[in-house]
């Protein structure tokens, strides 16, 4: 899943079970081996040949190469009894490298962590932003990154960043209103400052990648990210949908408060973000509104905006990512019942609405997937 530098892109292909042969590139074959080990665990060279469709000679050469790069380790002989010489198991070296992951999506602070290749968080730090915007936020990101890099205990494979706003294939944040970022070349800036390969993606897309790789989910997914803003990531047929201008899933400024009829004018006070972002929900509750009523209405508005998406794509699962005090049963149940009342029940009655199982680490894990995919072909 390499991050493309093309001006326009509509999607990024993720995991594939495609068999590869001698006519395919060595890079693709390396990815097949690493992908198999990453998701299936230890295997013998013969097992890898069967699973990937590569010849035993090719597997032997690739495994030797990857062992030399410390990406694969030998575990010793298999316990099972087979005729002939016992097979030696190999596995991906999940602790041999580390990934710096950054989550810039929360209201008022940023989070960074050092992870191993299995997605385990080894070190985590937060940095309060106070009222910082623009260049000041970049300074915080760079400083936090240097702090975490100094704590790495293995070579760093790369840096992954989940940023709010529209992020193009070159890692340029085209627009992130809450940070007052416009055409910020974040990937280039961080690469120059840190001296490590950097990948940048929209935070909701990163959360979708995390659910795809680390979550207990399969099939098509709609992942909603509720934070300082509201966005969504969409995976269909093992493909992350980006859109022709990298703005797929940017539902935050869609008007859903058309309570005055079909001719209601565009009003930012009636957008998805106005009803569902964390700061706006918290401010209404702080002003004295009933928490239950605020969350139920937010869920109702959410159901309204995603019903056309679920209906058009016939999705089976919607995952909501956000603070636990907001993304709770009351909001989820209101969104689910609204969705069902606005779609064809015979085709959408089994749509599953769930909160993320990845907790507050979803964007960090998705940022790590960016690196795993780009550097190793694993997703």
PyMOL commands that set and color helices and strands:
alter all, ss='L'
color gray80, all
select helices_A, chain A and resi 26-40+45-52+56-68+135-149+177-179+186-194+203-213+268-270+272-276+278-286+291-313+329-341+345-348+359-376
alter helices_A, ss='H'
color red, helices_A
select strands_A, chain A and resi 11-13+43-44+72-77+88-92+97-103+109-116+121-128+155-163+166-167+173-176+181-184+198-202+221-226+230-236+239-241+317-321+352-355
alter strands_A, ss='S'
color yellow, strands_A
deselect
rebuild
show_as cartoon
